[in-house]
Amino acid sequence: MSSLRPLVLVATTAVLAACGGAGSAAPTAATGDAQPSCTAAASVSLQPGQTQTLTADEAACFRLASGDGAEYALAGYDARALEASRAGRAAGALADPQYTIGDAARGAAHSLSAGPAALDAPRRPADVAYSGATALDAADPFARATPWREGERFQVKPMEGSQPVQARVLRIVGGRFALAVVEGDEAGAARVLEQATEALQFLAQRGVPLLQSTFSESIPATSAGSGQLLVLATAWDPAKGAGATWTRTDAGGAHSFVWLNLNLRPGKGEGYAMYDHASYRVKVLGHELTHAWQAGWLHEAHAEGHAAAQSPAWSMEGGADFVAMDLVRRFLGVGLGANWKWSDNLEPSKSSVIFALEPFDARGRLTWGYYDASSLLRDLQARLIAAGMTPEAAMAEVSRGAVEGWHGADGEGGACAGLVERMRARLGAAWDPAAAVLLWTASQAADDRTPNSALSNPTYYDVASADERYGWKPAAEVRAGTGAAAAVTQVAGGSFYVRVKGARAESTLSAVSSTPDARWMIVRVR
């Protein structure tokens, strides 16, 4: 399912603020000068661009060197789902964790109870749909026995409902993609269909080779008899997604077809003018084609057990957005290491606005998948490229690892290598996934603000601060030495950061969480 978050780039400021920067924060008042009420378990003395990881005990009470005018970012990560994967089990439902970060002159932080998320944004629609039907009728695309032909009319089961409807094949693109439209939904959608045709032509030429190198040489098809992948345009509630992939697996392999929502166009919703670009159709169709390749590759390479239907959103939806946004980048001609000024492109009339959506929307909500997880996966790709891999090889390693889960046999469908094993094979056995999430989080906070290139996002410029309204902002700000503290709530399995301002004198800070699996990293920004 392609992510959908209607964007009115100016008018939605209040909505995005309600969705939080990294989470919600509530400052508490200072209590005046006081001696630290805890014994420091660690000391932090950093130069700009340096980082230090902290254990839970160290974060609960650590000494910060004097630094009038110094600025730090303290990143936190709820690693419960990661730890469950390492133990070979599913994480299940997790309460959203709470955090308290502040000057220890208030008193050492103490145990917290997990509570409901303060984020009001709706969760994403259902992921890829898998067919379990043992028998297929003629109106089911999976039953197609011959190739589709341009101009052909055929009966097909609708997106919603059971009575077959009539569809018409508009184009056969690249010999592999059959673009069709449900005729009852075609009125007013000519421009969307033109954009979809342009997107499919690009994907046939540039996307297929990338997806083949990322996953498998095998090109997914809707049925063995057709040898083509059907892209079926129809109209449904935009709140339920911009696209969808339906997949069926059997002894013959994994077969897929793609739905494209015609209602993502001007006049169908507030802010929908920004969807009026071929680049957006590249994003949606690239995302859905990635799902088809994910399913095919998992079935082909891991036939003994990886259940893609059970995979969490960070792996499948985040992995699909990761590839799709790279395809948008290529479509627009933006370099992978261009340090692109995304905030200069937040204009709905620009086709480049689509490539600005990742830094616009990523907030560390990893369990949501989509742009949040895509941002992490792009960071991991950059680390592999810095270690000597080509961009395409690094994309393949990260993409395959993502759909396999953190540790492969992780209780969520994994039965293969896993992202951790793949990263360790390239970056060394000491590579720690929790530290990698924290480094990604710290890098977004410090992007283009330190002399350390490892703390920069090479694709996007100044991710946190380039635009005063959008981008991944700190969940709170704490000034050392004031006795002030802030309470933060983030989604379960997510990461966030707070801005910490230094004090003239050495001070003691405290950061605690309602989960024992919280991990911490501090970076000096300036």
Salt bridges, closest charged atoms under 4 A:
ASP68 OD2 - ARG504 NE 3.44
GLU71 OE2 - ARG449 NH2 3.19
GLU71 OE2 - ARG499 NE 3.04
GLU71 OE1 - ARG526 NH1 3.38
ASP78 OD2 - ARG80 NH2 2.76
GLU83 OE1 - ARG86 NH2 2.50
GLU83 OE2 - ARG519 NH2 2.78
ASP137 OD2 - LYS157 NZ 3.33
GLU150 OE2 - ARG171 NE 3.83
GLU152 OE2 - ARG144 NH2 2.84
GLU152 OE1 - ARG149 NH1 3.91
GLU160 OE2 - LYS240 NZ 3.21
GLU183 OE2 - ARG153 NE 2.96
GLU183 OE2 - ARG168 NH1 2.78
GLU186 OE2 - ARG168 NH2 2.82
ASP250 OD2 - ARG248 NE 3.99
ASP276 OD1 - ARG191 NE 2.77
GLU317 OE1 - HIS287 NE2 2.89
GLU317 OE1 - HIS291 NE2 2.93
ASP321 OD1 - LYS283 NZ 2.54
ASP321 OD1 - HIS287 ND1 2.70
ASP326 OD1 - ARG329 NE 3.07
ASP326 OD2 - ARG330 NE 2.63
GLU358 OE2 - ARG378 NE 2.87
ASP361 OD1 - ARG5 NE 3.11
ASP361 OD2 - ARG124 NH2 3.40
ASP361 OD1 - ARG365 NH2 3.74
ASP372 OD2 - ARG365 NE 2.99
ASP379 OD1 - ARG383 NH2 3.00
GLU392 OE2 - ARG330 NH2 3.22
GLU397 OE2 - ARG422 NH1 3.48
GLU397 OE1 - ARG426 NH2 3.82
GLU404 OE2 - HIS302 NE2 3.03
GLU404 OE1 - ARG422 NE 2.88
ASP467 OD1 - ARG469 NE 3.67
GLU477 OE1 - ARG499 NH1 3.60
GLU477 OE2 - LYS501 NZ 3.65
GLU506 OE1 - ARG63 NE 3.35
